[in-house]
């Protein structure tokens, strides 16, 4: 309750600072219109794509494309004013925050009416982002995960005819590649990516128990994972500074391995055509498991929606298998429906098939409204360890205490 009250105070303040634009958020009362807020490039593309829904229903769709950097404040204002859309796109890490604030309609009682809402349609990791306090608060729209991108030619030079399959193999291959000379590295790790440390932790058997408010950051599994993560920087295998653009570094071979999502496939194809045939994707190397992250977005119905029925019809359409495949071609995002991955468009594409295989073992960020703040605290601790020479044990002890306090707010 304390967290919810604090959230409402922040919401009200945001409403005052940001202001409410009646033209943006107020419904015109037309029950045949579905208002949708979608973010970034997806929002821009969805305007035209929604015509397919309009042609097959009695509804018109009004899509408002919102830049990601403005979306959070705009959503807070909508919660405070009660003037939100019928349907909203949420990144998976935002779901707990807005569900806790009571902003999302519980769709549990409608799952029998809409076949595409059924949990068995989706990867297990995506199902975790659908739920909050035993409610269904969002339906997975698209998904993404992290896999290993690697230069096949350069790995062969250090004795690897295929991608490293274990932590030990990854460390060995990366060490050899880093030994090639000055300004050469083995594995690029984006130190600003808040999910990567958790990926290593999950692979080492780490689990949080949020039902009992137990983050378990003081367990051997978590500590060993952070030791492994930081060792890449301490041993010069990974660059502590950002350095050159990863696409350029991948193309010139100075950073022949990195972790990233599906968007990088087209970026490399477009920006580094000279290495075609000399690179590939692979599932994550394994310790106890080869778990990766489950990201993407869900579509939710706002609790204050003027047209919740139309909103659910729209979400149902967007999560049908055929629609998902069409959207994948339009947006280069990955379908959340497992059935879509049987289609040759994805199944027969070696690059994208890797992502489908990886999503069989993938988890979302910790499902608490405090996840992003906790993750940023961890990145700060890691920076002090790898660049400031701080003691790892002391930093993790301090981080654990700070994370506990955040969870209690």
N, C-alpha and C positions, 0 to 999 in steps of 0.2 A: 504493500500500500504506500509505503514511504516513497518508493521509486516512482509510483504512478503519480503521486501528488507533485513530486519534483518535476516530473515530465510535464504535467499540466502548467506549472509555473513557467517553465521554459517555453512552452507552447504559446502561452498568453503574451510573454515578452516578445517572442518572434512575430506574433501577429501584429503587435504595435510597431515593431521596427520595420517589418517587411511590408505591412499593409495588405489589405484585402482588395483584390481587383474583382469587382462584380462581374465584369465581362468574362473573366477567366474561369471563375469557379461557380457561378450561379447557374443552375439549370433553367432552361426556358420553359420547363413544365411539360414538354412534349414527351409523352410516355413512349412514343415510337422512336425516340432518339436515345442512343447510348453514348454517354460521354466517357472518353478514355484518356488517361494521362499515361504517356509512354516516354521513356527517357532516351536521350542521345540519338544516335543514328537509327536505332530501332523505331523511335517515335516518328522520325521523318519518313521512313520507309512504310510504316504502318498506315499512313494516311491513304496511300493508293491501294495498299494490299487489302484494306478493309472493304473495298468495293466488292470483293468476292463474297463477303458475309452479307452485304446489303442486297446482292443479287439473289441470295438464297434465303432471305428472311424478310420480315415485315419491318425491320428496323433500319434507321439511318445511323451512321457512326460519326461522331465528332471527336477526332483525335487531336489532342494538344501535345506537341512534342516539346519536352522540357529538357534543357541541358542538365547533365548529371550534377554539375557543380551547384545548380540552383534547386535541384529536386528536393533535397532533404528539408530545407527551410520552407519550401512551398507546401510540402506535405504537412509539416508542423502547423502552418497557418490554416490549412484545410481542416485539420483535426480541431483546432481551437474554434473556428468559425462555424463548423458543420457544413461548410460549402465546399464539398469535394466532388470528385467525379463519380461515376458509377463503377468504373473499373480502373484500377491503378496497377502499374508495373512496379514491383519491388525487387531490388537485389536481395539475394538470400540472406545476407547478414543484417538487413533492415527488418526482416519479418518479426523477430521477437520484440523489437522496440515498439512497433506500431500495433502489434497484437496486444501487448501488455497495456497499451494506452486505450484499448477498446475501440480502435479505429477500423478494424476489419471484421466483416460479417462472417459468422460461423457457417460454413457450407456443409457441415456434417449431414444435416437432414436432407440435403439435395443430391447426395452422391448416387442414390438409386434412380433419380430422375435423369441424370446426365452420366452416361456410360464413361465418358472421357475423364470424369473426376475420380474414377476408382484408383486406389493406391497401387494396385497390382499392375497398372499401366506403366509405372515409372521405375527408374533405378532406385535402389534402397536409399542411396545418399540423397536423392531428390525428395523422397517421401519425408525425410527428416525435416526438410524446410517447409513442408506443407502444414505442419502441425504446431500448435502451441496450446499447452494446458488441455490436452485431449480434444481440442477443436481443430477442424480443418479450416485454415485461414487463407490458403492460397493454393493455386494449381500450377505445377511447374510448366513454364512456357518454353524456355530453352535452357540448356545446360552447358557447362564447360568444365574442364578439368585440366590439370597440369600433367604433361608427359615430358619425356626426355627427347630433346632434339640433338642430333649428333652427326658429325661429319664421318661418313663411312670410310672415306679414303684415308683420313688422318688416323682414325682408330685402327685401321689395318696396319699402319706403319708402326704401331706400338703393340701389335700382337693380338688385336681384337677383331675377329671376323664378323662379330655381331655386337650388339649393344651390351654394355655391362649389365649383369642380371642381379648382382648383389651389392651391398654397401662396400664390401672389400674390393670387389672388381671395379666399382666406380672410383674408389680412392686410388687404386693402383693405376688405372688408365689415366685418370686426371693428373696424377703425380708425374707420370712419364711425359705426358703432353706439356705440362708446365716446365719440364726440364729442357725443353727444346732451345731455350735461349731467352734473352731479355725481352720483356713485354709479351711473353707468351704465357698463357694460362691454360688450365685444364678444364675447369668447370666454371661457368659464370653463374653466380647466385645474386639475384636482385635483392639487395638488402632492404629495399623499400617495400618488398612484397610481404605483407603481414602473414600470409598463409603458409609460406615455406617452412618456417620453424615448426609449425604444427604438423605439417606433412611428415617431416623427419620423426617427430615424436610419435605420431600414429604408427609409423612403420616400425618403431621400436616397442610397440605394445602399450603406449600411453593411452589412458582413457580418463575422461572427466566423469564425475557423477553429479550432474547438476540437480537432480531430484533431491539430493541431500546437501546441496550447496558445497560440494567437494570438488575443487578444481584440480587437486592432485599434482600441482606443479613441484611439490617437494619429493616426488617419487623417483627412484632410480631410473625408471624408463624415460622420464622427461629430462632429467639431468644428463643422462648418457647421450640423448639425442642432441641436446644443445652443445655438448662437448664435441660431438661429431660435426655438427654444423659449423661451429666456430673454428675447428681445426683447419678447414679449407682456407680460411683467411690467414690464420696464424702461420701456416706452412707455405704461404705464397702461391697456393694452387688456384685460388680465386682472388680477383682484384678487390681491394678494399674500397677504392674509389669507383665511381661509375664508369669512367673511361669512355672509350668510343662507343658509338651506337652498336647494339648487339647484332643487328643485321650485317653491318659492315664488318664487325669483328668475326662473325661466323663465316662470312664470305672470304675474308683474307686468312682465316685459319687461326687467328690469335686467340679466339675463344671457341673451341670446336665442340663444346657441349654446353647446353643450358636447359632450364626447365621453362616451359611456357604453355600457353593455351592454343586453341584451334585457329585463332586469328593470325598466328604467325606463319601458318602454312602459305596463305596467299601473299603475305608480305614478303616472305623469302622468294617465292616464285616470281613476284613482280620486281623486286629490288635487287635480287641476286641471281639472275638467270644463268650466269656462268658456272654455277656449282650444281646445276641440274644433274641428277643422277649420282651426286657425291654426298647426299645427305638423306637422313631418314628420321622417323619418329619411333619411339619404343616406350613401352610401359615403364613405370618407375622401377629402379633397382630395389631389391628386397632386403629387409632385415628380418623381423618377425613376419612382416607382410609387405606388400608393395603398394600400400594405400596412398591415394592422392586426394586432392581436394575436390569437392563438388560445388561448383559455383553456378552462376546463371541468374535467371529471374523467374519469379512467379507472377501470376495475374490474380489479383484479389478484388473482391467487391467491397467498396467502402461501406461502413456501417450506416453512414448518412446518405447513401445513394438514393436518388429520386426514382431510379429505374433498376432495381436489383434484378428483376426477372430478365430484362434485356441484357444486363451485365453478365448474368450467368449463361445466357444463350451465346453471347459473344465469346466468353471464355471457353465454352464447350466447343464452339467452332474452331477456335485457335489451337485447341489441343487434340483435335482429331488427327489421325495419322496422316491422311493425305494433305491436310492443311499444313501440318508440321513439315512435311517434305517440301512443299511449295515455299514455305517460309525459309527453310534452310537454303534453298537455291537463291532466294531473294536477298537474304541478309547475311549469309555465310555463318550463321549460328547453328548450333547442334540441337537436334530434336530431343525433347525430354521423354517422348514415348519410346519405350524399348522396341515396340513393333516396327517403328520406322527404321531401325537399324538393320532390319532384314532386307531392306530395299537395296538393289544393286548400286544405286547412286552412292551409298555410304559403305556398304559391305564390301564392294569390289575396289574401293579406293584405299590403297595401303596406308596412306597418310592418315586419313580420317578413321579407318577401321581401328587404328591404335587407340583413338579416343573412346570409341565404343567399348573396347576391351577394358580400358582403364576404368571406365565408369562403373564396371562391375565391382570395383573395390575403391570407393571414393566416399568422402565424408564432407559435410558442410562445416563451416566454422562453428565454434561452440554456440549452441542455441540459447544465448542469453543476450538481452539488450545491451549488455556491457562489453560484448565481444570485441568490438573495434577499439575501445579504449584499452582493454586488457592487451590486445595484440600490439598496439602502439607502445605500451609500457615495455613489452618484451623486446621490441625492436630497439628501444632506447637502451635497455640493459645489454643487448648484444653489441651495440655500437660502442658502449663503454668498455666491454671486454675486448673486442677486436681492434679498436683504435685507441682506446685510452689506457689499455693495460690493466683494467680492473680485474679483481679476483672473481673468477666464475662462481664459486660457491657463495660468496658474499652477495654478488649481484643477484643470483637466483633466489637467495633467501629474502632479499629486499623486494624483489619483484613479486614473490609469492605473497608477501604481506600486503603489498599495494593491491594486488589482484583480489585478494580476499576482501579488502575494504571496499573496492569498487562493486563487488558482487553483493555486498550488504547494503548498498545505498538504495 
